[in-house]
Amino acid sequence: MEWLLNIPVTKMTETVLVTEENQNGIDKQPLRIKIQIYMIAAISNAANFIARTFTGLYAVFIESSTTALSLITSLRNLVEQAFQSTLGRISDRIGRKIMMFIGLLISGISIALFPFIKNQWVLVIGVVVLSVGFASFFPSFNALQGDLTNKKNRAGLIGFITIIGAIATTVALLIVGFVGDTGDSERIEFIIILEITAGLFIVAGIISILLVEPQTKKLKKRSVFTFKPIKENPTFRKFVIVNSIMNFFMALGWPLFPIVRGEFASNLENTWIWAIFSICQIIMLIVTRPIINKIGRKWLLFIGRVGLFFVPVNLAIAIIWVPTWWFMSLSSIISGLCNAFYFVGQNSYILDCAPEAEKGTYTGIHNLFIGVVTFIASLIMGIIADHVRIMNDEWLTIYVLLWIIAGGRLIASMGYLFINEPKTTEKVEELPLMIPSTK
């Protein structure tokens, strides 16, 4: 009971001391914090997912070239990931909620303007602005999850938040799909879908600015960007290399996937495809939640990526033999089950490697590397698809490229078997976290 003597009480709030023994995840945090975190996770995840899905489909609708599609995906990932290294470090200094609010506001305003863009190159610029918003939000929210957990319960919390996000995404996809289908033209459908998405971003931003942040150690000095964590932490370095190679082969397919799905599925059918993806995520995380903290991070990553070679295989078969939405949804089942493990493993791995005061920094550095390799891969594939023709047949060319991508994904996923469990270079004992309450 001695810890009660350490609780400073003010007129506005009281502060609860959380130690290693009683820090059992967000379940032990004040009700207001739990509600805010879960709502932000749910709404922002749904908004980001719909925005990413329908940006590509909208680009296909306005008849963008494959090169423009590749720039949309490659620049999006480059900006999202590269900016996170700086913006994540800012959140380590000034706190999480301000950066989260700014990012969500930028995302909401930019996506609201998309339906009025008819030029493919203007859309590319719009996607860059949207990506800046995501880069402001994501490292701060990811680091916030690290603020509320320790290594023993981190994967469980991230898994539960992923479940909430997947449920919200499923519901939101079905809503925008059916509401959008009421439009009397495909253009009206896109206006409805994208404006609803903009509203979700704004709502999440309002909730984030009301967040009561946990009190954690913050960076006290302003410093320039550095690759020091890569140099000094060999475990983190190996993970970044392996994950970058895998993401290179992942990104090769990104300019091609919207072309196939946009050709053989309507907007409503695409919402069904991605709703199935989210439902499979939910099922996997619910089933494995009791044991997910006990599964090694490297196995979460391997299981989460090894099955994704099936996605380009599925779409390749759809082009030639089964050009229907329900057949393409088979890849959503596999990728949903796999991604449930991968994102929990990736986020947990980064946070486990990071010292207490640099969780946002580590997240940003990792994502900088991912952004660069996915930019290169997506751009390469866009140029190839625009300028290379096998027997002068566009669909045969895409078919062959999808099989090449599948092989690359399968081989690259084996790299996770050679990484180690995460280790931090922090030598000092972690201070207990101070979690504000608003009782």
Phi, psi and omega in degrees: 000357183295333182296340179295332180291344183267005183272107176282130182245132176242178179291332185267317185217166169240153183243130182258127179279125181247121181257174180300326184286321184256005178276083186260026180097187185291344179301333182264004182272161179305150185303319183297318180297316180300313181298316181296313181299314182294321180293317178298315180300313184296308187288316182292322179297315179297315181296314180297318181296313181295320180298315181293319182294311188272348173295314177297317180294323178293324177297320176296321182298320180273015173063046176289149176287165178296326176297317177296319177299319179294323177293323178300313181285320184287315178293322177303311182288324179296311182293314180304314187276317184295321182288339183294331181299319179281313183291327175295321179291325176298320179294331175294335182266316189254353181110167189273318195291327179297315180293323178296315181297313180301314182297316181292324179294315178300316180299316182296316181293317183292315182292333178294335181271345184304316184297344182263004179264126181245349181262132185297326183282328173293323177297322177302315178297318179299321179294325177299316179296316177303321182292326176299321177298314179297320181295333176284323186278310195297311182297329178291317180290322178296317179294326178300321176296324176292326178298330187264003186223172167237182185297330184288326185246005187296313182297325179296316179294313180299321177298317181293319177295324176295322176300312180300315179297321181292320178297313180297321179296318179300311180298314182296320179299315180295322179294308182293330178295311182286321178292317178298328182292347177284346178294146184274004175208163181295327178296317178296323177302314180294322178300313181299311184297313185287327178288323174298319179298318178300319178298322178298317178301314182296317179299315179298323178295319178297318179295320183294324181290340178271000184294139172265111188281148171290147177272115180230171174295134180240155175296130184265337183246142174282132182220155179283165179298141181215149174264020183305317178301325178294320182288320190268344182242095184296329178295314178295321181298314180296321178298316181298320180296310182297316182293327178293318179297316180298316182290335174299312181286333173296314186289338179301330182273345188298323177288338185270326185301314180298329179296314181293311183291326178291331180282320189251007178213142177282175177301316180296317180294327176291327175293326176294318179303314183280335173294321176298319176304312182293320179298319179294324174300313182300311182301313181298316183290324178293317182295320186263357184304321180298339184242359190294330177290340183268348179278132179301147182300320182296327179284327173299317181292315182295310180299324182289344183243333188298327183279353187282356172295339183290336183299305177295329176298314180299315181290327177296317178295323180298322181300316187269317191244320186229074183280064182229155182294323184292328177289320178295336179291344176298324177291331177293325178297310182295312182293327177295315179296318182288314183297333177303318179284319188297311185291326173296315180296316182295308182296320179294320182298313181298312182294326179291330179282335191277138168298161187306318187272002187231028181297318178293324179296312180298318177301316182293319180295315178303313184288337173298313178297318180297320180297319181294313184290324179288328175299311181297313183296313182295320180294318178301313182293323178297317179295317179299312183295332180278334189241353180247133178227129175266116182055031178057031183238114183298315184288328174294322178298312179298321179302311181294317180299322179297322178293323177296317179298319180301315179297318178297319179297316182296315180293316182296327182295337179293341180299331181294339179290346185253002176271164179260166172294148188297144176223145177257153177267001182293129184256340181271155180289135181294137174283149176296146180280146176251109184257117180292148174236154179237033180298000000 
